[in-house]
Amino acid sequence: MLSIETQQENQHYILQPKGEIDASNSVQLDESIRRLAENGAKSILVDGSAIEYISSAGLGVFMSYLEDFQEQGITLKIFSLSPRVLEVFQILGLDQLIPIFPEKEAALNAN
């Protein structure tokens, strides 16, 4: 099961997915990110502290926005991933494409 909370902190929008992100529910993550972008968000941070598992479908959601966000001037950052989930991003090289930070403050302060 997946739940996603959204909050705004200054000009940043913070998504916090909780649970497992897989093929059956990755559309929820996709819709949450798309809605923020459509509503004018220029900085989207994903709090990964409560992501227990992420499948290739979940990773694909993040990958699908990389080019569009670059063209639109939207930044996407991820922070506080568990070591196990971070390893999945690293194995696929996504940590080279998406900025990943150890904690929220580092993500907020990075340009």
C-alpha distance (Angstrom), angle and dihedral (degrees) to the residues before:
residue distance angle dihedral
M1 . . .
L2 3.79 . .
S3 3.78 130.5 .
I4 3.79 124.9 179.3
E5 3.78 126.2 -157.7
T6 3.80 122.1 -166.7
Q7 3.77 127.7 -160.1
Q8 3.77 135.8 168.5
E9 3.77 123.5 -130.4
N10 3.80 111.8 -177.2
Q11 3.82 105.5 -56.3
H12 3.83 92.7 -18.8
Y13 3.78 126.3 94.6
I14 3.78 114.1 -152.1
L15 3.79 121.6 -157.2
Q16 3.78 118.6 -165.1
P17 3.79 113.8 -167.4
K18 3.81 112.5 -166.4
G19 3.78 122.3 -159.6
E20 3.77 132.1 4.5
I21 3.79 123.6 -17.3
D22 3.79 111.5 -152.9
A23 3.80 141.4 140.9
S24 3.80 92.5 -74.6
N25 3.81 95.1 58.1
S26 3.81 108.5 17.4
V27 3.81 87.5 103.8
Q28 3.84 87.5 71.0
L29 3.79 90.2 58.6
D30 3.79 90.7 45.2
E31 3.81 92.3 51.4
S32 3.81 92.5 47.8
I33 3.80 93.1 51.9
R34 3.81 93.5 42.7
R35 3.81 92.2 50.0
L36 3.81 91.7 53.5
A37 3.80 92.0 48.8
E38 3.80 92.3 47.5
N39 3.81 89.9 50.6
G40 3.79 92.0 56.5
A41 3.81 103.2 -95.9
K42 3.81 110.9 162.4
S43 3.82 97.1 -178.8
I44 3.80 121.3 43.4
L45 3.79 119.4 179.7
V46 3.77 122.1 -172.0
D47 3.81 115.7 -150.6
G48 3.78 102.0 -148.0
S49 3.80 96.6 -178.3
A50 3.82 93.5 106.0
I51 3.81 98.6 40.4
E52 3.79 104.1 115.0
Y53 3.81 97.0 -179.9
I54 3.80 137.4 -1.7
S55 3.80 125.7 -162.5
S56 3.77 128.5 -158.0
A57 3.82 87.9 -93.1
G58 3.79 90.0 59.0
L59 3.79 91.7 47.0
G60 3.79 88.5 48.9
V61 3.80 90.2 59.9
F62 3.80 90.7 60.5
M63 3.80 92.4 43.6
S64 3.80 92.3 51.0
Y65 3.81 91.4 63.7
L66 3.80 100.5 46.2
E67 3.80 98.8 91.1
D68 3.81 96.5 37.0
F69 3.79 92.7 48.5
Q70 3.79 91.9 49.1
E71 3.82 90.0 52.8
Q72 3.82 91.8 46.4
G73 3.80 95.8 45.4
I74 3.80 93.5 -116.1
T75 3.79 117.8 145.5
L76 3.79 120.5 -145.2
K77 3.81 118.9 -166.6
I78 3.77 132.8 170.3
F79 3.80 126.2 -153.2
S80 3.81 141.9 179.2
L81 3.80 98.9 23.7
S82 3.79 116.3 170.3
P83 3.81 113.5 -111.7
R84 3.81 90.8 -108.0
V85 3.81 94.8 52.1
L86 3.82 92.1 41.3
E87 3.79 88.6 54.9
V88 3.82 90.1 58.5
F89 3.82 90.2 54.3
Q90 3.81 90.3 47.5
I91 3.80 95.6 47.6
L92 3.79 89.8 55.7
G93 3.80 93.6 41.9
L94 3.79 93.9 -118.3
D95 3.79 90.3 130.7
Q96 3.82 84.9 69.7
L97 3.83 91.6 55.1
I98 3.80 102.5 36.6
P99 3.81 121.4 44.9
I100 3.80 108.9 -117.7
F101 3.80 120.9 -168.7
P102 3.81 132.5 -169.5
E103 3.80 93.9 -128.7
K104 3.79 143.8 9.5
E105 3.82 96.9 -102.6
A106 3.80 92.1 55.9
A107 3.81 90.5 50.4
L108 3.81 92.6 47.9
N109 3.81 92.9 49.2
A110 3.80 97.7 44.6
N111 3.79 119.4 97.3
